[in-house]
Amino acid sequence: MEQTLSIGFSPERIYLALLEKTQIGLKLNNLATTSSTLDIENLDNPINNDCLEEFFEIVKGFQNANSITVSIPMEYVILTQFPGRPNITNDEIMSVINMEIRQNYPQFNPEEFPTFLFELVPRKNHSYFLAAIIPKIIFQNLKTISNRLNKIVERIEINQISSHNAFLYNYPEEKSNLAALCNISDKFIDFSVIKGSDFFFYNLIKYNTFDEIPELIDKTVSKVNSEFQIQINSIYLFGTHCNKPTLDLLVNKYGKKYNSIKRLNPFRMVTSELEAIDKQICSRIAHHFAPCVGAVLPEIHKRIKIY
């Protein structure tokens, strides 16, 4: 069976997982992390030298990989949401995206920014879109890295979207439920709501202290419930700054309000033959690897690639 090296970039580290698609599902064959992160938008910056050296040394243990998938954090992505109308044209969509690019990068041509367009669940009988705009230099720098590894990058994903895939694969019982997925990083939470392949909502939540997180999440859930006239059943936390005290605080304050509040385990339905010590490490940091796992799974949300 073919194996994929799935690389997940975060603001703190790089996460690597060697995943194999078998007849009974995904199998984890290896995993690792770097001790620092990489600025993939400015690859030539000398600040990257130590991380690159460590990364290429670690990758020597992943030589059995046939291909590469990559997942990138939201900090490299321009996100814009906008309403549509019946029979909205491609030209109208492009006009909105081009305006967003010019506001953020006025010195560049919009064609320098590949864009993924996701159709969200309609709001108040109007179609709604989420555009994820990524500088082309990101793709070019990732190709530079893959060329050095003599591997092909099969797919480039966005961490939050990729984590949707990992969630539904590992929690099939949640497929028909409304779930809030909270990717906690330093000072920010990527918050999204899905029900199976239906993508309801995305927002970036800012926080100052961990103690604020439970109330901020609950308030956002209440806002989404009110706006869509729905009832979110479950909350799943993951990410580099997801920790047990925050999870416990959320459960203690709001546990009776939701069917389940859990840490997302992206290896829950993944088999492995790792040594016992590696499995222990894996269980402690599993919630960091949701983007890696999701990037090798089929896309659950339809998307249109522009440029």
Secondary structure as a PSIPRED ss2 file (coil, helix, strand):
# PSIPRED VFORMAT (PSIPRED V4.0)

   1 M C   1.000  0.000  0.000
   2 E C   1.000  0.000  0.000
   3 Q E   0.000  0.000  1.000
   4 T E   0.000  0.000  1.000
   5 L E   0.000  0.000  1.000
   6 S E   0.000  0.000  1.000
   7 I E   0.000  0.000  1.000
   8 G E   0.000  0.000  1.000
   9 F E   0.000  0.000  1.000
  10 S C   1.000  0.000  0.000
  11 P C   1.000  0.000  0.000
  12 E C   1.000  0.000  0.000
  13 R C   1.000  0.000  0.000
  14 I E   0.000  0.000  1.000
  15 Y E   0.000  0.000  1.000
  16 L E   0.000  0.000  1.000
  17 A E   0.000  0.000  1.000
  18 L E   0.000  0.000  1.000
  19 L E   0.000  0.000  1.000
  20 E E   0.000  0.000  1.000
  21 K E   0.000  0.000  1.000
  22 T E   0.000  0.000  1.000
  23 Q C   1.000  0.000  0.000
  24 I C   1.000  0.000  0.000
  25 G E   0.000  0.000  1.000
  26 L E   0.000  0.000  1.000
  27 K E   0.000  0.000  1.000
  28 L E   0.000  0.000  1.000
  29 N E   0.000  0.000  1.000
  30 N E   0.000  0.000  1.000
  31 L E   0.000  0.000  1.000
  32 A E   0.000  0.000  1.000
  33 T E   0.000  0.000  1.000
  34 T C   1.000  0.000  0.000
  35 S C   1.000  0.000  0.000
  36 S C   1.000  0.000  0.000
  37 T C   1.000  0.000  0.000
  38 L C   1.000  0.000  0.000
  39 D C   1.000  0.000  0.000
  40 I C   1.000  0.000  0.000
  41 E C   1.000  0.000  0.000
  42 N C   1.000  0.000  0.000
  43 L C   1.000  0.000  0.000
  44 D C   1.000  0.000  0.000
  45 N C   1.000  0.000  0.000
  46 P H   0.000  1.000  0.000
  47 I H   0.000  1.000  0.000
  48 N H   0.000  1.000  0.000
  49 N H   0.000  1.000  0.000
  50 D H   0.000  1.000  0.000
  51 C H   0.000  1.000  0.000
  52 L H   0.000  1.000  0.000
  53 E H   0.000  1.000  0.000
  54 E H   0.000  1.000  0.000
  55 F H   0.000  1.000  0.000
  56 F H   0.000  1.000  0.000
  57 E H   0.000  1.000  0.000
  58 I H   0.000  1.000  0.000
  59 V H   0.000  1.000  0.000
  60 K H   0.000  1.000  0.000
  61 G H   0.000  1.000  0.000
  62 F H   0.000  1.000  0.000
  63 Q C   1.000  0.000  0.000
  64 N C   1.000  0.000  0.000
  65 A C   1.000  0.000  0.000
  66 N C   1.000  0.000  0.000
  67 S E   0.000  0.000  1.000
  68 I E   0.000  0.000  1.000
  69 T E   0.000  0.000  1.000
  70 V E   0.000  0.000  1.000
  71 S E   0.000  0.000  1.000
  72 I E   0.000  0.000  1.000
  73 P C   1.000  0.000  0.000
  74 M H   0.000  1.000  0.000
  75 E H   0.000  1.000  0.000
  76 Y H   0.000  1.000  0.000
  77 V C   1.000  0.000  0.000
  78 I E   0.000  0.000  1.000
  79 L E   0.000  0.000  1.000
  80 T E   0.000  0.000  1.000
  81 Q E   0.000  0.000  1.000
  82 F E   0.000  0.000  1.000
  83 P E   0.000  0.000  1.000
  84 G C   1.000  0.000  0.000
  85 R C   1.000  0.000  0.000
  86 P C   1.000  0.000  0.000
  87 N C   1.000  0.000  0.000
  88 I C   1.000  0.000  0.000
  89 T C   1.000  0.000  0.000
  90 N H   0.000  1.000  0.000
  91 D H   0.000  1.000  0.000
  92 E H   0.000  1.000  0.000
  93 I H   0.000  1.000  0.000
  94 M H   0.000  1.000  0.000
  95 S H   0.000  1.000  0.000
  96 V H   0.000  1.000  0.000
  97 I H   0.000  1.000  0.000
  98 N H   0.000  1.000  0.000
  99 M H   0.000  1.000  0.000
 100 E H   0.000  1.000  0.000
 101 I H   0.000  1.000  0.000
 102 R H   0.000  1.000  0.000
 103 Q H   0.000  1.000  0.000
 104 N H   0.000  1.000  0.000
 105 Y C   1.000  0.000  0.000
 106 P C   1.000  0.000  0.000
 107 Q C   1.000  0.000  0.000
 108 F C   1.000  0.000  0.000
 109 N C   1.000  0.000  0.000
 110 P H   0.000  1.000  0.000
 111 E H   0.000  1.000  0.000
 112 E H   0.000  1.000  0.000
 113 F C   1.000  0.000  0.000
 114 P C   1.000  0.000  0.000
 115 T E   0.000  0.000  1.000
 116 F E   0.000  0.000  1.000
 117 L E   0.000  0.000  1.000
 118 F E   0.000  0.000  1.000
 119 E E   0.000  0.000  1.000
 120 L E   0.000  0.000  1.000
 121 V E   0.000  0.000  1.000
 122 P E   0.000  0.000  1.000
 123 R E   0.000  0.000  1.000
 124 K C   1.000  0.000  0.000
 125 N C   1.000  0.000  0.000
 126 H E   0.000  0.000  1.000
 127 S E   0.000  0.000  1.000
 128 Y E   0.000  0.000  1.000
 129 F E   0.000  0.000  1.000
 130 L E   0.000  0.000  1.000
 131 A E   0.000  0.000  1.000
 132 A E   0.000  0.000  1.000
 133 I E   0.000  0.000  1.000
 134 I C   1.000  0.000  0.000
 135 P C   1.000  0.000  0.000
 136 K H   0.000  1.000  0.000
 137 I H   0.000  1.000  0.000
 138 I H   0.000  1.000  0.000
 139 F H   0.000  1.000  0.000
 140 Q H   0.000  1.000  0.000
 141 N H   0.000  1.000  0.000
 142 L H   0.000  1.000  0.000
 143 K H   0.000  1.000  0.000
 144 T H   0.000  1.000  0.000
 145 I H   0.000  1.000  0.000
 146 S H   0.000  1.000  0.000
 147 N H   0.000  1.000  0.000
 148 R H   0.000  1.000  0.000
 149 L H   0.000  1.000  0.000
 150 N C   1.000  0.000  0.000
 151 K C   1.000  0.000  0.000
 152 I C   1.000  0.000  0.000
 153 V E   0.000  0.000  1.000
 154 E E   0.000  0.000  1.000
 155 R E   0.000  0.000  1.000
 156 I E   0.000  0.000  1.000
 157 E E   0.000  0.000  1.000
 158 I E   0.000  0.000  1.000
 159 N H   0.000  1.000  0.000
 160 Q H   0.000  1.000  0.000
 161 I H   0.000  1.000  0.000
 162 S H   0.000  1.000  0.000
 163 S H   0.000  1.000  0.000
 164 H H   0.000  1.000  0.000
 165 N H   0.000  1.000  0.000
 166 A H   0.000  1.000  0.000
 167 F H   0.000  1.000  0.000
 168 L H   0.000  1.000  0.000
 169 Y H   0.000  1.000  0.000
 170 N H   0.000  1.000  0.000
 171 Y C   1.000  0.000  0.000
 172 P H   0.000  1.000  0.000
 173 E H   0.000  1.000  0.000
 174 E H   0.000  1.000  0.000
 175 K C   1.000  0.000  0.000
 176 S C   1.000  0.000  0.000
 177 N C   1.000  0.000  0.000
 178 L C   1.000  0.000  0.000
 179 A E   0.000  0.000  1.000
 180 A E   0.000  0.000  1.000
 181 L E   0.000  0.000  1.000
 182 C E   0.000  0.000  1.000
 183 N E   0.000  0.000  1.000
 184 I E   0.000  0.000  1.000
 185 S E   0.000  0.000  1.000
 186 D C   1.000  0.000  0.000
 187 K C   1.000  0.000  0.000
 188 F E   0.000  0.000  1.000
 189 I E   0.000  0.000  1.000
 190 D E   0.000  0.000  1.000
 191 F E   0.000  0.000  1.000
 192 S E   0.000  0.000  1.000
 193 V E   0.000  0.000  1.000
 194 I E   0.000  0.000  1.000
 195 K E   0.000  0.000  1.000
 196 G C   1.000  0.000  0.000
 197 S C   1.000  0.000  0.000
 198 D E   0.000  0.000  1.000
 199 F E   0.000  0.000  1.000
 200 F E   0.000  0.000  1.000
 201 F E   0.000  0.000  1.000
 202 Y E   0.000  0.000  1.000
 203 N E   0.000  0.000  1.000
 204 L E   0.000  0.000  1.000
 205 I E   0.000  0.000  1.000
 206 K E   0.000  0.000  1.000
 207 Y C   1.000  0.000  0.000
 208 N C   1.000  0.000  0.000
 209 T C   1.000  0.000  0.000
 210 F H   0.000  1.000  0.000
 211 D H   0.000  1.000  0.000
 212 E H   0.000  1.000  0.000
 213 I H   0.000  1.000  0.000
 214 P H   0.000  1.000  0.000
 215 E H   0.000  1.000  0.000
 216 L H   0.000  1.000  0.000
 217 I H   0.000  1.000  0.000
 218 D H   0.000  1.000  0.000
 219 K H   0.000  1.000  0.000
 220 T H   0.000  1.000  0.000
 221 V H   0.000  1.000  0.000
 222 S H   0.000  1.000  0.000
 223 K H   0.000  1.000  0.000
 224 V H   0.000  1.000  0.000
 225 N H   0.000  1.000  0.000
 226 S H   0.000  1.000  0.000
 227 E H   0.000  1.000  0.000
 228 F H   0.000  1.000  0.000
 229 Q C   1.000  0.000  0.000
 230 I C   1.000  0.000  0.000
 231 Q C   1.000  0.000  0.000
 232 I C   1.000  0.000  0.000
 233 N C   1.000  0.000  0.000
 234 S E   0.000  0.000  1.000
 235 I E   0.000  0.000  1.000
 236 Y E   0.000  0.000  1.000
 237 L E   0.000  0.000  1.000
 238 F E   0.000  0.000  1.000
 239 G C   1.000  0.000  0.000
 240 T C   1.000  0.000  0.000
 241 H C   1.000  0.000  0.000
 242 C C   1.000  0.000  0.000
 243 N C   1.000  0.000  0.000
 244 K H   0.000  1.000  0.000
 245 P H   0.000  1.000  0.000
 246 T H   0.000  1.000  0.000
 247 L H   0.000  1.000  0.000
 248 D H   0.000  1.000  0.000
 249 L H   0.000  1.000  0.000
 250 L H   0.000  1.000  0.000
 251 V H   0.000  1.000  0.000
 252 N H   0.000  1.000  0.000
 253 K H   0.000  1.000  0.000
 254 Y H   0.000  1.000  0.000
 255 G C   1.000  0.000  0.000
 256 K C   1.000  0.000  0.000
 257 K C   1.000  0.000  0.000
 258 Y C   1.000  0.000  0.000
 259 N C   1.000  0.000  0.000
 260 S E   0.000  0.000  1.000
 261 I E   0.000  0.000  1.000
 262 K E   0.000  0.000  1.000
 263 R E   0.000  0.000  1.000
 264 L C   1.000  0.000  0.000
 265 N C   1.000  0.000  0.000
 266 P C   1.000  0.000  0.000
 267 F C   1.000  0.000  0.000
 268 R C   1.000  0.000  0.000
 269 M C   1.000  0.000  0.000
 270 V C   1.000  0.000  0.000
 271 T E   0.000  0.000  1.000
 272 S E   0.000  0.000  1.000
 273 E C   1.000  0.000  0.000
 274 L C   1.000  0.000  0.000
 275 E C   1.000  0.000  0.000
 276 A H   0.000  1.000  0.000
 277 I H   0.000  1.000  0.000
 278 D H   0.000  1.000  0.000
 279 K H   0.000  1.000  0.000
 280 Q H   0.000  1.000  0.000
 281 I H   0.000  1.000  0.000
 282 C H   0.000  1.000  0.000
 283 S H   0.000  1.000  0.000
 284 R H   0.000  1.000  0.000
 285 I H   0.000  1.000  0.000
 286 A H   0.000  1.000  0.000
 287 H H   0.000  1.000  0.000
 288 H H   0.000  1.000  0.000
 289 F C   1.000  0.000  0.000
 290 A H   0.000  1.000  0.000
 291 P H   0.000  1.000  0.000
 292 C H   0.000  1.000  0.000
 293 V H   0.000  1.000  0.000
 294 G H   0.000  1.000  0.000
 295 A C   1.000  0.000  0.000
 296 V C   1.000  0.000  0.000
 297 L C   1.000  0.000  0.000
 298 P C   1.000  0.000  0.000
 299 E C   1.000  0.000  0.000
 300 I C   1.000  0.000  0.000
 301 H C   1.000  0.000  0.000
 302 K C   1.000  0.000  0.000
 303 R E   0.000  0.000  1.000
 304 I E   0.000  0.000  1.000
 305 K E   0.000  0.000  1.000
 306 I E   0.000  0.000  1.000
 307 Y C   1.000  0.000  0.000
